[in-house]
Amino acid sequence: MDAERTVEAIQRYVLDPTKIVENVWTSPESVVLDTPTTMYWADPADWVVAGEGWLADAVRVVAARQPIFVTHGLLLPLQGAPLHLNRPEVMAALGRRVGDELSPLAYAELFGELYSAWKIEGPVVRPFAASQTVRAGWLVREADHFARVMVVPDAPPVAPPAFEQGAGGEWTLTFFSHNYYLLEVDTAVDVFAWTVTGAPDRPATWERNTLAKRILLPLP
């Protein structure tokens, strides 16, 4: 991970311009920025998009101000400016690459983690995580997700992502996602169904429907 470039991207796109960075710590695999109110922890993201040939680094940034943890996604291309994925217009523009330079699964995964928040309107989406090390959201990859990946017996039926592309390059991507959050003595998820459409010559658009809200996980 390019630490210097990551620090610059966090300062430019993630931090509030009024915040003063008091300390910066870097290593080959992590970056930490300290402000008077918030710590920003950045690490290489294990997203599918990280394997795309046009990309230098995919970075997950967690803004930690206990008990609040907000996840940001940054893509650092080999050429061009960093992409702050929490900005809907950036995600929409990224959709132009789907089916060519970006796999549909990689695109869906970014929505799953960064756009399973309660509010997904711009200018910046802020998905809350239960802790610094827990994801803010998940893409559902298999029909048995709520039996195998996260046990939620009362979750609605789900299916793996599906992708269809026309002869002219236009495409439709459907998938499911969910978040995970803490209640007073319980934990819960909301489940969403997505339809995303796009083409090489236009930004992507999406529709998200809430299938279920506040489904409690079994107590240990």
Backbone as numpy.savetxt, mean C-alpha at the origin, in Angstrom:
# Nx Ny Nz CAx CAy CAz Cx Cy Cz
19.19 -0.80 -0.87 18.34 0.39 -0.87 19.23 1.63 -0.87
18.92 2.56 -1.76 19.68 3.81 -1.84 19.24 4.72 -0.70
20.04 4.76 0.37 19.64 5.48 1.58 19.51 6.98 1.32
20.45 7.55 0.60 20.41 9.00 0.37 19.17 9.39 -0.43
18.87 8.62 -1.45 17.70 8.92 -2.27 16.41 8.70 -1.48
16.41 7.69 -0.62 15.23 7.43 0.21 14.98 8.57 1.18
16.03 9.07 1.82 15.89 10.20 2.74 15.31 11.41 2.00
15.83 11.69 0.82 15.34 12.83 0.05 13.86 12.65 -0.31
13.47 11.43 -0.68 12.08 11.18 -1.06 11.15 11.33 0.14
11.56 10.84 1.30 10.73 10.98 2.49 10.56 12.45 2.84
11.64 13.20 2.80 11.56 14.61 3.15 10.70 15.39 2.16
10.74 15.00 0.91 10.00 15.75 -0.11 8.53 15.37 -0.17
8.24 14.06 -0.04 6.88 13.60 -0.31 6.09 13.19 0.93
6.76 12.70 1.96 6.06 12.12 3.10 5.94 13.10 4.26
7.01 13.78 4.58 7.00 14.69 5.73 6.17 15.94 5.46
5.54 16.41 6.51 4.93 17.73 6.48 6.05 18.75 6.33
5.92 19.70 5.39 7.00 20.68 5.17 7.37 21.48 6.41
6.45 21.56 7.38 6.73 22.34 8.59 7.54 21.55 9.62
7.69 20.24 9.41 8.41 19.43 10.39 9.92 19.55 10.21
10.61 19.62 11.33 12.06 19.73 11.33 12.66 18.35 11.62
13.55 17.91 10.75 14.23 16.63 10.97 15.40 16.86 11.91
15.35 16.20 13.06 16.39 16.40 14.07 17.55 15.42 13.90
17.23 14.19 13.48 18.28 13.19 13.31 17.93 12.27 12.15
18.96 11.76 11.49 18.79 10.79 10.42 19.79 9.66 10.64
19.29 8.42 10.61 20.16 7.25 10.70 19.96 6.42 9.44
21.05 5.98 8.84 20.95 5.18 7.63 21.84 3.95 7.73
21.41 2.92 7.02 22.20 1.70 6.83 21.85 1.18 5.45
22.54 0.15 4.96 22.21 -0.36 3.63 20.77 -0.85 3.49
20.11 -1.20 4.60 18.77 -1.77 4.52 17.72 -1.00 5.30
18.04 0.18 5.80 17.03 0.93 6.54 17.40 2.40 6.64
16.37 3.20 6.84 16.53 4.64 7.05 15.57 5.04 8.16
16.02 5.88 9.08 15.16 6.39 10.14 15.33 7.90 10.21
14.21 8.61 10.18 14.21 10.05 10.35 13.45 10.38 11.62
14.00 11.27 12.41 13.41 11.65 13.69 12.99 13.11 13.64
11.72 13.38 13.94 11.23 14.75 14.07 10.72 14.92 15.50
10.40 16.13 15.92 9.95 16.32 17.31 8.71 15.52 17.68
7.90 15.13 16.70 6.65 14.43 17.02 6.57 13.02 16.47
7.35 12.70 15.43 7.15 11.45 14.71 8.47 10.85 14.27
8.55 9.51 14.32 9.68 8.78 13.76 9.23 8.16 12.44
10.10 8.24 11.44 9.81 7.67 10.13 10.79 6.53 9.87
10.25 5.32 9.78 11.06 4.12 9.60 10.88 3.62 8.17
11.96 3.52 7.42 11.89 3.09 6.02 12.73 1.84 5.81
12.13 0.86 5.13 12.80 -0.40 4.83 12.41 -0.85 3.43
13.22 -1.70 2.80 12.81 -2.26 1.50 11.49 -3.01 1.64
10.57 -2.74 0.73 9.26 -3.39 0.76 9.31 -4.71 0.01
8.67 -5.72 0.56 8.65 -7.04 -0.06 7.48 -7.17 -1.04
7.21 -6.11 -1.78 6.12 -6.12 -2.75 6.57 -6.77 -4.06
5.62 -7.30 -4.79 5.92 -7.90 -6.09 6.55 -6.89 -7.03
6.12 -5.64 -6.93 6.63 -4.60 -7.83 8.14 -4.42 -7.69
8.71 -4.82 -6.56 10.15 -4.65 -6.35 10.97 -5.40 -7.39
10.38 -6.40 -8.04 11.10 -7.17 -9.04 11.00 -6.63 -10.45
10.28 -5.53 -10.64 10.14 -4.96 -11.99 11.46 -4.32 -12.44
11.79 -4.50 -13.71 13.09 -4.09 -14.21 13.33 -2.60 -14.24
12.27 -1.79 -14.26 12.43 -0.34 -14.34 12.59 0.31 -12.97
12.56 -0.52 -11.92 12.54 0.01 -10.56 13.86 -0.25 -9.85
14.37 0.78 -9.16 15.57 0.61 -8.34 15.22 0.11 -6.95
14.24 0.75 -6.30 13.87 0.38 -4.94 12.38 0.56 -4.73
11.81 -0.33 -3.94 10.45 -0.18 -3.41 10.60 -0.05 -1.90
10.02 0.99 -1.34 10.27 1.32 0.07 8.95 1.48 0.82
8.87 0.81 1.95 7.73 1.00 2.87 8.19 1.93 3.99
7.45 3.00 4.20 7.76 3.97 5.25 6.64 3.94 6.28
6.99 3.77 7.54 6.00 3.80 8.62 6.26 5.04 9.47
5.27 5.92 9.49 5.33 7.10 10.35 4.76 6.71 11.70
5.60 6.72 12.73 5.21 6.20 14.04 5.11 7.33 15.06
3.91 7.52 15.56 3.66 8.43 16.67 2.67 7.71 17.57
3.20 6.88 18.44 2.36 5.97 19.22 1.20 6.69 19.89
-0.01 6.08 19.79 -0.33 4.75 19.23 -0.73 4.77 17.76
-0.28 5.77 17.01 -0.68 5.91 15.61 0.49 5.51 14.71
0.19 4.65 13.73 1.18 4.20 12.76 0.57 4.31 11.37
1.20 5.10 10.52 0.69 5.34 9.16 1.72 4.83 8.16
1.26 4.06 7.18 2.16 3.47 6.18 2.16 4.29 4.90
3.35 4.52 4.36 3.52 5.18 3.07 4.31 4.25 2.15
4.04 4.34 0.85 4.77 3.57 -0.14 5.51 4.48 -1.10
6.78 4.17 -1.32 7.60 4.92 -2.28 8.20 3.96 -3.29
8.15 4.33 -4.56 8.87 3.62 -5.61 9.94 4.55 -6.15
11.17 4.05 -6.22 12.28 4.83 -6.73 12.71 4.24 -8.07
12.24 4.81 -9.18 12.58 4.26 -10.50 14.06 4.44 -10.82
14.55 3.63 -11.75 15.93 3.80 -12.21 16.10 5.17 -12.86
15.06 5.63 -13.52 15.07 6.95 -14.14 13.80 7.70 -13.74
13.95 8.96 -13.42 12.79 9.76 -13.08 12.62 9.95 -11.59
11.60 10.72 -11.24 11.35 11.10 -9.85 10.71 9.96 -9.08
10.88 9.94 -7.75 10.20 8.95 -6.92 8.69 9.06 -7.03
8.01 7.94 -6.78 6.56 7.89 -6.82 6.04 7.67 -5.41
5.24 8.61 -4.92 4.61 8.48 -3.60 3.23 7.87 -3.83
3.11 6.58 -3.52 1.93 5.82 -3.90 0.69 6.18 -3.10
0.83 6.89 -2.02 -0.33 7.31 -1.23 -1.10 8.45 -1.88
-0.59 8.96 -2.97 -1.28 10.02 -3.71 -2.09 9.37 -4.84
-3.43 9.47 -4.80 -4.25 8.78 -5.80 -3.87 9.09 -7.25
-3.46 10.33 -7.54 -3.10 10.63 -8.92 -1.84 9.88 -9.36
-0.96 9.58 -8.40 0.25 8.80 -8.71 -0.13 7.35 -8.98
-1.00 6.79 -8.14 -1.46 5.42 -8.37 -2.20 5.31 -9.70
-2.99 6.32 -10.02 -3.73 6.29 -11.29 -2.77 6.30 -12.47
-1.75 7.15 -12.42 -0.78 7.23 -13.51 0.03 5.94 -13.62
0.32 5.30 -12.49 1.06 4.04 -12.50 0.30 2.97 -13.27
-1.02 3.08 -13.29 -1.84 2.11 -14.00 -1.56 2.04 -15.49
-0.95 3.07 -16.07 -0.60 3.02 -17.49 0.40 1.90 -17.79
1.15 1.47 -16.78 2.17 0.44 -16.98 1.61 -0.98 -16.87
0.38 -1.12 -16.36 -0.17 -2.46 -16.10 -0.31 -3.25 -17.40
0.10 -4.50 -17.34 0.04 -5.37 -18.50 1.27 -5.30 -19.37
2.17 -4.38 -19.08 3.41 -4.24 -19.85 4.60 -4.21 -18.91
4.80 -3.08 -18.23 5.93 -2.93 -17.31 5.55 -3.21 -15.86
4.30 -3.52 -15.61 3.83 -3.75 -14.24 2.81 -4.88 -14.26
3.07 -5.91 -13.47 2.14 -7.04 -13.44 0.85 -6.63 -12.72
-0.28 -7.17 -13.15 -1.55 -6.86 -12.47 -1.50 -7.21 -10.98
-0.85 -8.33 -10.64 -0.76 -8.72 -9.23 0.01 -7.68 -8.43
1.09 -7.16 -9.00 1.88 -6.14 -8.30 1.05 -4.89 -8.05
0.26 -4.50 -9.04 -0.58 -3.31 -8.90 -1.65 -3.53 -7.83
-2.30 -4.69 -7.88 -3.33 -5.00 -6.89 -2.76 -5.03 -5.48
-1.55 -5.54 -5.34 -0.93 -5.62 -4.01 -0.73 -4.24 -3.40
-0.38 -3.26 -4.22 -0.19 -1.90 -3.72 -1.51 -1.32 -3.22
-2.58 -1.55 -3.95 -3.89 -1.12 -3.47 -4.23 -1.83 -2.16
-3.95 -3.13 -2.11 -4.30 -3.90 -0.93 -3.68 -3.35 0.34
-2.40 -2.97 0.27 -1.75 -2.49 1.49 -2.01 -1.01 1.76
-2.01 -0.20 0.71 -2.04 1.25 0.92 -3.42 1.88 0.78
-4.39 1.14 0.22 -5.71 1.72 -0.02 -6.83 0.91 0.63
-6.51 0.14 1.65 -7.54 -0.52 2.46 -7.86 0.32 3.69
-7.52 1.59 3.62 -7.84 2.53 4.70 -9.32 2.87 4.67
-9.80 3.48 5.75 -11.21 3.88 5.79 -11.51 4.99 4.79
-10.57 5.91 4.62 -10.75 7.01 3.67 -9.65 6.92 2.62
-10.04 6.92 1.35 -9.05 6.78 0.28 -9.09 7.95 -0.70
-9.66 9.06 -0.26 -9.62 10.25 -1.09 -8.29 10.97 -0.87
-7.88 11.77 -1.86 -6.63 12.50 -1.75 -6.76 13.73 -0.89
-5.73 14.55 -0.84 -4.54 14.42 -1.70 -3.58 13.30 -1.27
-3.60 12.90 0.02 -2.73 11.82 0.48 -3.56 10.84 1.30
-3.53 9.57 0.92 -4.22 8.52 1.68 -3.32 8.09 2.82
-3.89 7.95 4.01 -3.11 7.58 5.20 -3.68 6.30 5.82
-3.15 5.15 5.41 -3.62 3.88 5.97 -3.00 3.63 7.35
-3.84 3.40 8.33 -3.37 3.15 9.69 -3.05 1.68 9.88
-1.96 1.41 10.56 -1.56 0.05 10.90 -1.71 -0.16 12.40
-1.86 -1.43 12.79 -2.04 -1.74 14.20 -0.75 -1.54 15.00
0.39 -1.67 14.33 1.68 -1.45 14.98 2.71 -1.13 13.90
3.91 -0.87 14.31 4.96 -0.53 13.35 5.29 -1.68 12.42
5.14 -2.91 12.88 5.55 -4.07 12.09 4.39 -4.81 11.43
3.16 -4.34 11.64 1.99 -4.99 11.04 1.54 -4.19 9.83
1.22 -4.87 8.75 0.80 -4.18 7.54 -0.51 -3.43 7.77
-0.67 -2.36 7.02 -1.92 -1.60 7.09 -3.04 -2.28 6.34
-2.70 -3.11 5.35 -3.72 -3.79 4.56 -3.14 -4.97 3.82
-4.02 -5.83 3.33 -3.61 -7.05 2.64 -4.38 -7.21 1.34
-3.70 -7.69 0.33 -4.36 -8.19 -0.87 -4.77 -9.64 -0.63
-5.99 -9.98 -0.97 -6.44 -11.38 -0.90 -5.96 -12.09 -2.16
-5.13 -13.11 -1.98 -4.55 -13.82 -3.13 -5.25 -15.13 -3.44
-5.88 -15.73 -2.43 -6.53 -17.03 -2.62 -7.90 -17.03 -1.95
-8.75 -17.94 -2.39 -10.11 -18.01 -1.86 -10.13 -18.39 -0.38
-9.09 -19.10 0.09 -9.05 -19.53 1.49 -8.24 -18.57 2.37
-8.08 -17.34 1.92 -7.27 -16.35 2.64 -7.68 -16.24 4.11
-8.99 -16.18 4.36 -9.47 -15.96 5.73 -9.52 -17.24 6.56
-9.01 -18.32 6.00 -8.81 -19.54 6.78 -7.33 -19.84 6.96
-6.51 -19.34 6.03 -5.10 -19.71 6.03 -4.18 -18.56 6.41
-4.38 -17.39 5.82 -3.48 -16.26 6.06 -3.87 -15.51 7.33
-5.14 -15.20 7.46 -5.66 -14.55 8.65 -7.01 -15.20 8.96
-7.12 -15.79 10.12 -8.32 -16.57 10.45 -9.45 -15.62 10.86
-10.45 -15.53 9.98 -11.62 -14.69 10.23 -12.84 -15.51 9.79
-13.39 -16.33 10.67 -14.47 -17.25 10.28 -15.70 -16.57 9.69
-15.97 -15.34 10.10 -17.19 -14.66 9.64 -16.96 -13.77 8.41
-15.79 -13.87 7.80 -15.51 -13.06 6.62 -16.36 -13.50 5.43
-16.69 -12.59 4.52 -17.47 -12.97 3.34 -16.62 -13.77 2.35
-17.25 -14.46 1.41 -16.48 -15.20 0.39 -15.62 -14.24 -0.45
-14.42 -14.69 -0.77 -13.49 -13.90 -1.58 -12.89 -14.79 -2.66
-12.16 -14.19 -3.58 -11.57 -14.93 -4.70 -10.22 -14.32 -5.04
-9.37 -15.05 -5.75 -8.07 -14.50 -6.18 -8.27 -13.35 -7.16
-7.25 -12.51 -7.33 -7.34 -11.44 -8.32 -7.58 -12.00 -9.72
-8.33 -11.23 -10.52 -8.61 -11.62 -11.91 -8.30 -10.44 -12.82
-7.72 -10.75 -13.98 -7.27 -9.69 -14.90 -7.70 -10.05 -16.31
-8.31 -9.08 -16.99 -8.70 -9.25 -18.39 -8.19 -8.05 -19.18
-7.59 -8.32 -20.34 -7.04 -7.25 -21.18 -7.54 -7.41 -22.60
-8.02 -6.29 -23.17 -8.54 -6.31 -24.52 -7.45 -6.14 -25.56
-7.85 -6.28 -26.82 -6.89 -6.19 -27.92 -6.25 -4.82 -28.02
-6.95 -3.79 -27.58 -6.42 -2.43 -27.63 -5.60 -2.04 -26.42
-5.40 -2.98 -25.50 -4.61 -2.70 -24.31 -5.43 -2.32 -23.10
-6.73 -2.04 -23.29 -7.57 -1.70 -22.15 -7.73 -2.93 -21.25
-7.84 -2.71 -19.96 -7.85 -3.84 -19.04 -8.78 -3.58 -17.85
-9.17 -4.69 -17.21 -9.97 -4.64 -15.98 -9.35 -5.60 -14.98
-9.15 -5.11 -13.77 -8.55 -5.89 -12.69 -9.52 -5.91 -11.52
-9.88 -7.10 -11.06 -10.77 -7.23 -9.90 -10.05 -8.01 -8.81
-10.28 -7.61 -7.57 -9.63 -8.28 -6.45 -10.30 -7.87 -5.14
-9.87 -8.52 -4.06 -10.37 -8.23 -2.72 -9.20 -7.81 -1.83
-9.50 -6.99 -0.84 -8.48 -6.59 0.13 -9.12 -6.42 1.50
-8.28 -6.26 2.50 -8.81 -6.00 3.84 -7.77 -5.26 4.67
-8.23 -4.62 5.71 -7.34 -3.99 6.68 -7.30 -4.84 7.94
-6.73 -4.30 9.00 -6.66 -4.99 10.29 -6.41 -3.92 11.34
-7.23 -3.89 12.38 -7.08 -2.83 13.36 -7.51 -3.31 14.75
-7.09 -2.53 15.72 -7.33 -2.86 17.12 -8.57 -2.15 17.64
-9.36 -2.88 18.43 -10.45 -2.30 19.19 -10.05 -2.34 20.67
-10.97 -2.05 21.54 -10.61 -1.97 22.95 -10.07 -3.30 23.48
-10.77 -4.39 23.18 -10.30 -5.71 23.63 -10.30 -6.72 22.48
-10.61 -6.28 21.28 -10.69 -7.17 20.13 -9.84 -6.63 18.98
-9.73 -7.45 17.94 -9.17 -7.00 16.67 -10.20 -7.27 15.59
-10.14 -6.49 14.51 -11.18 -6.58 13.49 -10.62 -6.27 12.12
-11.38 -6.64 11.09 -11.03 -6.32 9.71 -12.27 -5.77 9.00
-12.02 -4.98 7.97 -13.03 -4.61 6.98 -12.60 -5.24 5.66
-13.56 -5.71 4.88 -13.25 -6.40 3.63 -13.81 -5.59 2.46
-12.98 -5.43 1.43 -13.34 -4.59 0.29 -13.24 -5.37 -1.02
-14.13 -5.05 -1.96 -14.07 -5.59 -3.32 -13.73 -4.45 -4.28
-12.77 -4.71 -5.16 -12.24 -3.68 -6.05 -12.48 -4.02 -7.52
-12.76 -2.99 -8.30 -12.72 -3.07 -9.76 -11.88 -1.90 -10.25
-10.76 -2.20 -10.88 -9.85 -1.17 -11.39 -9.77 -1.33 -12.90
-9.89 -0.23 -13.62 -9.82 -0.28 -15.08 -8.77 0.72 -15.57
-8.19 0.42 -16.73 -7.18 1.32 -17.27 -6.78 0.91 -18.68
-5.80 1.63 -19.20 -5.26 1.39 -20.53 -3.92 2.12 -20.63
-3.09 1.76 -21.60 -1.79 2.42 -21.72 -1.88 3.92 -21.98
-3.01 4.38 -22.53 -3.12 5.79 -22.91 -3.95 6.62 -21.93
-4.24 6.07 -20.76 -5.00 6.86 -19.78 -4.73 6.36 -18.37
-4.92 7.22 -17.38 -4.74 6.79 -15.99 -5.81 5.78 -15.60
-5.49 4.98 -14.62 -6.45 4.00 -14.11 -7.52 4.70 -13.27
-8.68 4.07 -13.21 -9.75 4.50 -12.32 -10.19 3.28 -11.52
-10.80 3.52 -10.37 -11.19 2.38 -9.54 -12.48 2.65 -8.79
-13.10 1.53 -8.42 -14.29 1.54 -7.57 -14.07 0.54 -6.45
-14.31 0.96 -5.23 -14.15 0.08 -4.08 -15.47 -0.03 -3.34
-15.91 -1.26 -3.13 -17.13 -1.52 -2.38 -16.79 -2.22 -1.07
-17.39 -1.77 0.01 -17.18 -2.40 1.31 -18.12 -3.58 1.46
-17.55 -4.78 1.55 -18.36 -5.99 1.69 -18.75 -6.25 3.14
-17.87 -5.93 4.06 -18.14 -6.18 5.47 -17.30 -5.24 6.31
-17.86 -4.80 7.42 -17.16 -3.88 8.31 -17.07 -4.46 9.72
-15.93 -4.21 10.33 -15.69 -4.56 11.72 -16.03 -6.02 12.02
-15.43 -6.92 11.25 -15.59 -8.35 11.52 -14.56 -8.73 12.57
-15.02 -9.23 13.68 -14.11 -9.54 14.78 -13.34 -10.83 14.52
-12.06 -10.81 14.88 -11.25 -12.01 14.84 -11.47 -12.81 16.12
-11.32 -14.12 16.06 -11.49 -14.92 17.28 -10.45 -14.53 18.33
-10.87 -14.51 19.57 -9.93 -14.24 20.65 -9.02 -15.45 20.84
-7.77 -15.22 21.26 -6.86 -16.36 21.45 -7.30 -17.26 22.60
